[in-house]
Amino acid sequence: MPPNAILVGYSDGLVEPENVYGEEFGISRLRDAAIRLGAASPREVAQGMMQASEEWAGTPEQADDMTVIVARLR
């Protein structure tokens, strides 16, 4: 792994929220969010990924728990 790479662990509640068309947020969108936020602090990356998932669903209400762990490798 390259220096400053991020390692992300997450629960299924982060990738399963659906939009109004029944499409799940999914792993690809989660990965894209993590890449966009990659230069931020681990806390900001985790918060940004949760926000992206919630925005996709269009509601702040969660059907499942959302757990995210982000670590920056040195």
N, C-alpha and C positions, 0 to 999 in steps of 0.2 A: 504494500500500500504506500502511496506517495505521502510525504510529510504533509501535515495539516488536512489529511483526508478526514471525512466524517463517517462515523459508524452509527447507523440508525437501527433501533429495535422498536417495534410497535405492535399493538394489539390489532385484531381484525376489525375492531370498531372504528379504526381510522380509515380503512380502505373500503368498507362496506356501505357507507352512506350513499343513498341514491338521490339523483336529481328528479325533477318533475316528470321525466321521461322513463324513469325506472333504471337509468344507467348508474352503475356503481362508480364511485370515485376511482377506485382501483389502484393497483401498484404502479402503473406507468405514470399516472398523474401525481402520485405521492413522490415518486422518484424525481419527476420534473420539478416539483416544488422544492425538494431537498437540494437539487442542483442550483436552482435560482437563488436559494438562501445560503448556499454553501460557505460564503465568506463571512456570514454573521456568526455571532456567538452560538454555542450549542443551545442555550435557552431560547434565543430568538429563532433558531431553526425549528425547534420543537413547537413553539408557539405558532410560527408561520405555517407549518405543516397542518396543525390542527385547524387553523383559520381557513386554509385552502379547502380542507375537507368539508368544513361547515358551510363555506360559501358555495361549494358545489351542490350541497344538499338544499341550500336556500333557506335553511332554518337553523337557529342556534340550539334547538332541541335535539338531543341525542337518543337514538334507539338503543345504543350499546355504549359501554365504557370506551374511552379513548386513552390509551397509554402510549407514551412516546419516551424513548430514552435516546439521547444524542450524545456522542462522545467525539471529541476531536483527537485524532491520533497525532502524536508528536514523535 
